[in-house]
């Protein structure tokens, strides 16, 4: 498990995937035009980097919360 946090946010019409190592650095982990692709990419990165669900933030909510409430509505909006 790492101290990295991953954020999926929309900026200027593009979905950005940002990595943050608190107090150290900010990383551009890529971008996607579609929400589903961005979330899939972020989940793959989180698994690869051993980032826990509570450190993965998808459009303002943690992956833990989204998994508990269902991601379908979030992914289809936008």
HELIX and SHEET records of a PDB file:
HELIX    1   1 UNK A   35  UNK A   48  1                                  14    
HELIX    2   2 UNK A   53  UNK A   55  5                                   3    
HELIX    3   3 UNK A   63  UNK A   69  1                                   7    
HELIX    4   4 UNK A   72  UNK A   76  1                                   5    
SHEET    1   A 5 UNK A  25  UNK A  32  0                                        
SHEET    2   A 5 UNK A  14  UNK A  21 -1                                        
SHEET    3   A 5 UNK A   4  UNK A  11 -1                                        
SHEET    4   A 5 UNK A  56  UNK A  58  1                                        
SHEET    5   A 5 UNK A  61  UNK A  62 -1                                        
END                                                                             
